[in-house]
Amino acid sequence: MMTKIAHRGKLSQGQITRLGGLIAFVCGRKPYYKIMKDLYDNEFLIDINSEPELTEKGKEELNRLTAMAGLRPEHYAFT
């Protein structure tokens, strides 16, 4: 299924998936295993005291992808 964001060419399907995972994480939900693995592999998340935490790199990626998608920071909140 093609989304409007990908259809206009602003975000690839991989970027949409990563953005969804980051938004889910900052909203207190746990993304699917494959998405969570991508976030760890790219150092957007790290474990602190056995709990995942968003890194500075993860915050920058979230801001970059939301800007590319036309979202404003008010549309999501860091937890």
C-alpha positions in Angstrom: 0.0 0.0 0.0 1.5 3.4 -1.0 1.1 6.3 1.3 0.7 9.9 0.2 4.0 10.8 1.8 5.9 8.1 -0.2 3.8 8.8 -3.4 5.0 12.4 -3.4 8.6 11.2 -3.1 9.4 13.0 0.2 9.9 9.8 2.3 10.8 6.3 1.2 9.0 3.3 2.6 11.9 2.6 4.9 11.9 6.2 6.2 8.1 6.0 6.8 8.6 2.7 8.7 11.5 4.2 10.8 9.4 7.4 11.5 6.5 5.3 12.7 8.8 3.3 15.0 10.3 6.5 16.4 6.9 8.1 17.0 5.6 4.9 18.5 8.6 4.8 20.9 8.3 8.4 22.0 4.6 7.9 22.6 5.3 5.0 25.0 4.6 2.1 22.7 7.1 -0.6 21.7 7.6 -0.9 17.9 7.6 -4.3 16.2 10.8 -6.3 16.7 12.1 -5.7 13.1 11.6 -1.9 13.5 13.1 -1.9 17.0 16.1 -3.8 15.7 16.6 -1.1 13.0 16.4 1.6 15.7 19.1 -0.1 17.8 21.3 -1.0 14.8 21.3 2.6 13.7 22.0 3.9 17.2 18.7 5.7 17.5 18.0 3.8 20.7 20.3 2.5 23.5 19.7 0.5 26.6 20.1 2.4 29.9 19.4 0.3 33.0 17.8 -2.4 30.8 15.3 0.1 29.4 15.5 1.6 25.8 16.2 5.3 25.6 16.2 7.6 22.6 19.7 8.9 21.8 20.5 12.4 20.6 21.0 10.8 17.1 17.5 9.3 17.5 16.0 12.7 18.4 17.8 14.3 15.4 16.4 11.5 13.1 12.9 12.0 14.4 13.1 15.8 13.8 14.5 15.2 10.3 11.9 12.7 9.3 9.0 14.6 10.8 10.1 17.8 9.0 10.4 15.9 5.7 6.9 14.5 6.3 5.5 18.0 6.9 4.8 17.4 10.6 5.5 19.9 13.3 7.0 18.9 16.7 3.7 19.7 18.3 2.3 16.6 16.6 4.3 14.3 18.9 5.9 14.5 22.3 9.1 13.1 23.8 8.5 11.0 26.9 
